[in-house]
Amino acid sequence: MNLATKLLALAAAATLSAGAAFAQDPTFFRIGTGSAGGTYFPIGGTIANGISAPPGARPCDQGGQCGVPGLIAIAQSTTASVFNNTAVQNGELEAGMAAADVTRSMFLGEGKFDGKPHEKLRIVANLYPEDLHLVLPKGQSVSSLSDLAEKRVGIAQAGSGTQVAVEMMLAEWGVTRDNMDEAELNNSQSAERLADGQLDAYFYAAGWPVSAMVQLATTKGMELHSFTDEDLAKINELIPAYIPSKIPAGVYDGISYDVKTPAVSALLVVSSDLSDELVYGITSALWNDNTRRLLDSGHAKGKQITAETALNGISALGVPLHPGAQKFYQEAGLLE
């Protein structure tokens, strides 16, 4: 039995078993995402759609929704990784999308989160790579991050994984809040400020193409900083979860060159408080044929979200899989 057939059979079985437990009453499932101008929000919305099957909905085999029977999943716009993981830890969200580096630091209580372990965080899946975009006005460039000293720089919003990583990177090149004019803004706000001449540069880690940058590129125009191989190696040593990546030429209007940049994995994270049965059903629904069609027809990054890559890098991260997700992957032959 090949993987696709095995996933289909598992999804059908999981739907039946989950249905017995959850179909009687609606179960609300909140997924924290990010700002509307980024990638978490549209991807989170697609996942919410895929795993939902509200009470009274038509059955999957009759053209209805193919998620967990009785489950109503809702994608909520938030300030992203740090907020989402904190809310999952505190029981204010059932799930969240979050960057791998931030999730590791928060789970272990390391770095910025020293002494504050978020021990309830559990992983459902590795989703896709988030490429760091360092956006500059059209015709502008920097030779390295040190050139951003004394500049007006968007460092992403407070509560985002981007901001945590960017501050670490900038400090390595001698740039801190003491010698730059930082702006804590979401992606859409940063793009607007850059277009209006109120920012000299801004950072955002997201799966390309990012809608706010698509609009910026087609209106005012923009440049993207391409890091040197040496700088990428330095960043990887500083933050191991950020690995060398590439934004291909042509993704954005006017960017006719490949952009070398660091990238970090986006994860789907849940609380250890959720039942194994529920998370097993959600994992099964995430990888069924219906959700596959939704992912393939939505945001461009959806095509990179696959069961075959769902466990990439997880074992080295130090954050456990949720037992319900682990059971699914074992039955699918993806995990021993």
N, C-alpha and C positions, 0 to 999 in steps of 0.2 A: 504494500500500500504506500503510494507516494505521499509527500507531506501535505499537498493540497487536499487529497482525498481524506487523509487522517484528520486534518483540521475541520473539514466539513462534517465528518461523523462526530467528532468531539463537540462541535458547536451545537449540533442537533440534540445530542444527549444532555449537554449542559443546559440548554433551553428548557428541556422537559423537567429536569431535576430542580432547576431554579424556579421554574414556574410553580411547582407545588408549594414552595416556601414563600414566594413573594407576590403571586398573582392576586391573592385575596384583597390586599390593601396596597395603595400606591406607596412606593419607597422613593423618597427624594434623594438625589445624589448630586451634590454640588462639586463642580470641578473649577478650581481657581486657574485662571489663564494669565493674561497680560493685558496690555493696552490694545485698543481697537486698531491701532496703526501697525502693530507688530505681527508676529506669526503665531504665538501661543493662542491668541483669541480665535482666529478662524480654524486652526487645527483642533483646538479644544471643543469648538462647536460641532465639528464633524464627528469627533469621538463621542460626544454627548448624544448626538443623533443616532450613531451606530449602536450604542449599548442600551438605548431606551426602547421600551415597549409598554407604553402607558396602559392602565386598565381599560378594557373595552376596545383597544386597538385591534384592527384586523390581524389575524395570524400571519406569520411570515410566509407560509406556503400559499397564502391567498393574496399576496402582494402587499402585506402590511409590514410593520417594523419587526426586525429580527433580533432585537436586543433581549435583555433579561425581562421576562414577563412581569409587569407591575412596576418596573423601574422607570422613573422620570429623571433623567440626567439633565443638568442645567450648567452651561458654561458661563462663568461669572468673570467679568473684566476686573482685574486687580493690578497691583504694581509688580506682579510676577514672582520670581523664585523665592526670595526670602519671606515675603508675605505669605505665599502659598504654603510653604513648608511649616511656618509658624502656625498658620490656621489649621493645617492638618494635625499637627502635634496637639493643638489645644481643642480639637473637636469642632472647630468653626467651619471647616470644610471636610468633605469626605475624601476628596482627591485634589491633586494640583499638578500642574506642569512646572518643572524646575530644572535648572542646570545641574549637571552632574557634580561639578566642583563644589557648588554651594550646598548641595544635598549631602555630600560627604562631610564637609566641614560642620554642618549643623547637626548631623547625626552623631558625629564623634565629639562635638563640642570643642572644635579646634579653631585656631586663627581668630578671626573676628568674633567667633562664638565660643571662645575659650571658657570652659567651665559651665557651659549651658547646653549639654547634649540633648538633642531632640530624638529621644530613644524610640518614639513610636513610628518614625518614618519607615515605610516599606515600599519597595519598588514593584511595579506591575510590568513595566517594559521600558527599554531604551527605544526612543522614537526616531530621532533624526539629528544630524549635526546642525548646530547653530553657529554660523560664521560671524566673527566680529567685524562689523563695518566701522571704519573710521572715515567719516564723511567730511569732505572739505568743499568750500565754494568752487564753482567752475573756474578752472585755470589756476587754482592754487595747489601747492604741494608742501610736504614736510619731508626732511631727510630722515628723521627719527622722532620718537616720542619726546625727546628733550626739546624739540622746537616748539612744543606747546606751552612751555613756560611763559608766563606773562600774557597768555592768550585767554580768550573767552571760550570755554570748553564745556560742552554738554556731556555729563558723565552718567547719564541715565537716571531714572527716578530712584529715590530712596526705597528700599525694599526689593530692589531687583538684583539678580545675580550679576548682571552686567556691571553695575556700579562697584560691587565688591571686587570683581576681577580687575576692572579698569584701574581702580585706585592702587591695587598692588602693582600692576604693570607700570603705571606712570611713576610711582615712587622709585622703581628700579632705574628709571631714567632721570631721576632728580626732580620730578614734577609732583607737587603736592597742593593741597588747598591753600597753603601759605604763599605760593608763587604763581597761582593761576586763578582766574576768575571763573569758578565752577558754576554750572547750572544743573540743578537736579530736575530733569524734565523727561517726560515720556517720549517715545519715538516721534509721534506726530507733532508734538510741541517743539521738539528739537529741530525737525525739518522746517517748520514754519519760521523759527528764529533764524536759522541759517539762511533761508531764502530772503528774509527781511534785513540781513546784514547785522543781526544782533549776536551771532555766534561766529567764531572763527573755525570751529570744528565740533563734531560730536561723535560719540561712540554709541553703537547699539549692536548687541549680539542677537541674531535672529536668523531663521531659515530664509534664504532668498527664494524668490524676490519679495522684498518687504514693501507693502503697499504705500506707506508714506514716502519711501525713497523712490518708488516708481513714479509717484506724482511729482516729487521734487526734480527728478532727472528729466521728466518730460516738460517741465515748466521753466524753472530757473536754471536747471542744469546743476551738475555736481561732479566731484571727483571722489575716488576712493583710494585711500593709502594702501600701497602694496608693500608689505614688510619684507625685509631681506631674510635670507635663509638663516643668517646668524641671529637676527632678532627673534625669529620664530623659535629657534633652538633655546634662546635665553628665556623666552616666555614659557616654553614647555618645561624647562628646568624649574622655573619659579612656580608655575601652576601646572602640574602634570596632566590635569584633565583637559587642558587646552593644547590641542595637537595641530600640527601644520595642515592647512586646508587651502582651498582655492575657490574664488567666485569667478566663474568663467566670463570671458568677454561676451558682451551682448546681453547679459542678464538685465542691465539697465541701459536706457537710452544714453548715448554719448560715452559710455564706458567701453571703449573698443579694445581694452587690454585685460589680460588675466590678472586677477588681484590675489596675491599671496597673503593669507591672513590666518590667525589662529581660530580654531573652532572647538566648541564644547558640546557634548551630547545633551539633548533635551530628554528628560525622563517623565514618565507618568508615575506619580507617587501617591500612595494611600496610607491610611492609618492602620496600625496593628490591631486597633479595636474592631475593625470590620471583620465580619465572619468569614471563615474560609470559603463557605458555600457561596456567599455573595461575590467575593473577589474571583472565585473560580468561574462563576457565570459571566462576570464582566470581562475577564480575560478571554474567555471563549467567544463572547460577542465581539470583542475588539478584533479578533482574527477570523471572523466568518466572511463568507463571500459578499454579503450585503455591505458590510463595513468596508471591505476592500474596494467595492465600486464607489462608495462615497469618498474614500480617501483618494482614489485615482482621478475623480472628476472635480475635486475641490482645489485647495491651495496646492501649488506646485510641489511643496515639500511632502505632501501626502503620499506621493508615489515612493518616497524613500522609507516610509513606515511599513516595515514588513515583519512577519513572524520570524523569518530567517535571521534578521538582525536584532531581534528584540532583546537578546541576552548579551549583545556585544559590549564588552567592557564591564559588565556587572560584577563578575567575580572579583575583579581587582579593585572595585570601588570601596568595598568594606561596608556597604549598606545592604541588608538582607532583602531578598525577594519576599513578598507576602506569601505565606504558605498556600493560599488559594491559587495564586498565580504559579507558584512552583509546581503544584499538582498538575496544572494544565500542561505546562511545558514538559514535565516528565511523561505524561500520557501521550503527548504529541511527538515524543522522541527527540525533543530539542535539548533535553537536560537529563543527565543520568540520575 
